[in-house]
Amino acid sequence: MDREHARRWDRLAPRYDQLSAGMERRLLAASRPWVAGRAVGRVLEVGVGTGANLPHYPVGVELTCLERSAAMLAQARRRASDLGLQVDFVHGDAGAMDLPDGAFDTVVSTFTLCCVPDLDLALREMTRVLRPGGSLLLADHVASSRWWVRAGQAAADTVSVPLAGEHFGRRPRAHLGALGLEVLDSERTALGVIERVHARHPG
Ligand SMILES: C[S@@+](CC[C@H](N)C(=O)[O-])C[C@H]1O[C@@H](n2cnc3c(N)ncnc32)[C@H](O)[C@@H]1O
């Protein structure tokens, strides 16, 4: 099933930016400068997709971008080249990253934790590769703060999880305390469906 979900992203890749343009404008775009603008030093972005965050990183960061879909990675490479950015691209899985412990000052992930197969595993991996005191920067669509929206999201999950591996009822922020991460700042918008989090690695 995981492999089928990865192939789905491969098939979507050439049309992803076009298909998601409306949602990008209305729901996703505002989170990108919030998240990427806080990145410093050696930065890892997990699940880079087509590279929508790339224009928002501060000049001078050292970027590594990981992605499981080779076709999405190819789109991100193209965008980095168009922007004249030097990026180290890695084809890999958020749940088992072939990257050393404590190697990054900042780990970023946007709109990817909603579709990784194992949320806790991916967050553990992100924490492992973060240096003590480093920043974890997240943005995603999450379980709403309104009960009636959450009820709709729970109904959507019964279809979207088995068919597309897409979760509407997750909330990564709720898992960070168990990993020892301290939330420094967070914001929710769009009926609490979009959440941005800046957390710090202990140490
Ligand atoms: C909705 S797209 C978001 C892309 C991008 N982060 C953004 O903000 O536009 C989700 C991306 O996560 C990637 N992805 C899903 N599961 C993954 C995993 N286990 N490891 C790495 N990437 C993964 C998909 O291939 C896809 O490119």
The ligand as a Tripos MOL2 file, in Angstrom:
@<TRIPOS>MOLECULE
LIG
   27    29     1     0     0
SMALL
NO_CHARGES

@<TRIPOS>ATOM
      1 C1          0.9000   17.2890   -0.3280 C.3       1 LIG1
      2 S1          2.5200   17.0950   -0.9150 S.3       1 LIG1
      3 C2          3.2930   18.4970   -0.1340 C.3       1 LIG1
      4 C3          4.5730   18.8630   -0.7720 C.3       1 LIG1
      5 C4          5.3130   20.0570   -0.1640 C.3       1 LIG1
      6 N1          5.8500   19.7270    1.1280 N.3       1 LIG1
      7 C5          4.4690   21.2890   -0.0790 C.2       1 LIG1
      8 O1          4.3890   21.8990    1.0010 O.co2     1 LIG1
      9 O2          3.9040   21.6920   -1.1130 O.co2     1 LIG1
     10 C6          3.1230   15.7500    0.0770 C.3       1 LIG1
     11 C7          4.5120   15.2790   -0.3430 C.3       1 LIG1
     12 O3          5.0000   14.3850    0.6610 O.3       1 LIG1
     13 C8          5.6900   13.3430    0.0210 C.3       1 LIG1
     14 N2          5.7510   12.1890    0.9110 N.ar      1 LIG1
     15 C9          4.7070   11.4380    1.3490 C.ar      1 LIG1
     16 N3          5.1470   10.4710    2.1650 N.ar      1 LIG1
     17 C10         6.4940   10.6230    2.2570 C.ar      1 LIG1
     18 C11         7.5120    9.9230    2.9480 C.ar      1 LIG1
     19 N4          7.2290    8.8640    3.7210 N.pl3     1 LIG1
     20 N5          8.7870   10.3420    2.8100 N.ar      1 LIG1
     21 C12         9.0940   11.4170    2.0350 C.ar      1 LIG1
     22 N6          8.1750   12.1150    1.3410 N.ar      1 LIG1
     23 C13         6.8870   11.7210    1.4630 C.ar      1 LIG1
     24 C14         4.8730   13.0770   -1.2420 C.3       1 LIG1
     25 O4          5.6030   12.3590   -2.2060 O.3       1 LIG1
     26 C15         4.5330   14.5010   -1.6670 C.3       1 LIG1
     27 O5          5.5180   15.0530   -2.4970 O.3       1 LIG1
@<TRIPOS>BOND
     1     1     2 1
     2     2     3 1
     3     2    10 1
     4     3     4 1
     5     4     5 1
     6     5     6 1
     7     5     7 1
     8     7     8 2
     9     7     9 1
    10    10    11 1
    11    11    12 1
    12    11    26 1
    13    12    13 1
    14    13    14 1
    15    13    24 1
    16    14    15 ar
    17    14    23 ar
    18    15    16 ar
    19    16    17 ar
    20    17    18 ar
    21    17    23 ar
    22    18    19 1
    23    18    20 ar
    24    20    21 ar
    25    21    22 ar
    26    22    23 ar
    27    24    25 1
    28    24    26 1
    29    26    27 1
@<TRIPOS>SUBSTRUCTURE
     1 LIG1         1 GROUP 0 **** ****
